[in-house]
Amino acid sequence: MIYRMPIKNGVDAMIEILKINKNKKIIFASADITVKHKAISLGACAFLDKPFKMHELLNKIQQIVKELVVEQ
């Protein structure tokens, strides 16, 4: 079964979020691998292929947090 966002797609939602705050860290998750390059090039800091394991998400979050700590 495929679920879609009812009003806009994830890429459009991410663009809107980054317009509001360009410093937000977005981990993009999709079963549609064709959007991976677009999501990363438009500002996602990571991309997870669905389905993904919870430890993969946690690893990405930990990686991003470490990068934020180093930046400060």
N, C-alpha and C positions, 0 to 999 in steps of 0.2 A: 504494500500500500504506500502511495506517495502522498505526502502532505506538503502543501504549498502555503506560503503566507498569503492571507486573503486580499490585502490591498496593494502591497508592493513587494518586491523581491528583496532578498538579503543584501544584495549589492546596493540597491537604492537606499535601503535603510541605513547601511553603513556610511554611505556618502552623506546623508543627512546628519547622522551623529557626528561625523568628523567636521562638518561645516559648523556645528554648534561648538565643538571643542576638538581641535585638531590633535590634542595630546592624549585623547582616549586610546586605550589599548584594546583592540578588537581581535578576538580569536574567531575566525570564520569557520563554520562547520557546514558541510554540504555533501550530499550524495552525488551532486552534479560536478564532476571533476573538471568540466569545461570552464567553470567560473574561477578556478584556483588562481590562474595567472592574473586575471582581472582583479580579483579581490586583493591579492598581494600588491599589485601595482597601484591600486587606488588607496592603500593605507592599512590593510589588515596586517597585524604583526605576526599572525600564524594562520595556518589552514589545517583543519582536520577533515579527513575523508570519513563520511558516515558510511556504515556505523563505525564508531570508534570506542575504544575501551576507556573507562574512567581514568585509569592511570595515565593514558596519553594526554588527556585534558589537564590533569593535575601536573604532569611534567611540563606542559606548555606554560601553565600559570606560574609555576616555580621559576622557569627560565625567564619569563618576563619580569617577575618580581626581582630576581637577581640583577637583571639589566637596569632596572629602575634604581636599585640601591647603588650600583656602580656609578650611574649618572649623577647621583647626588653627592 
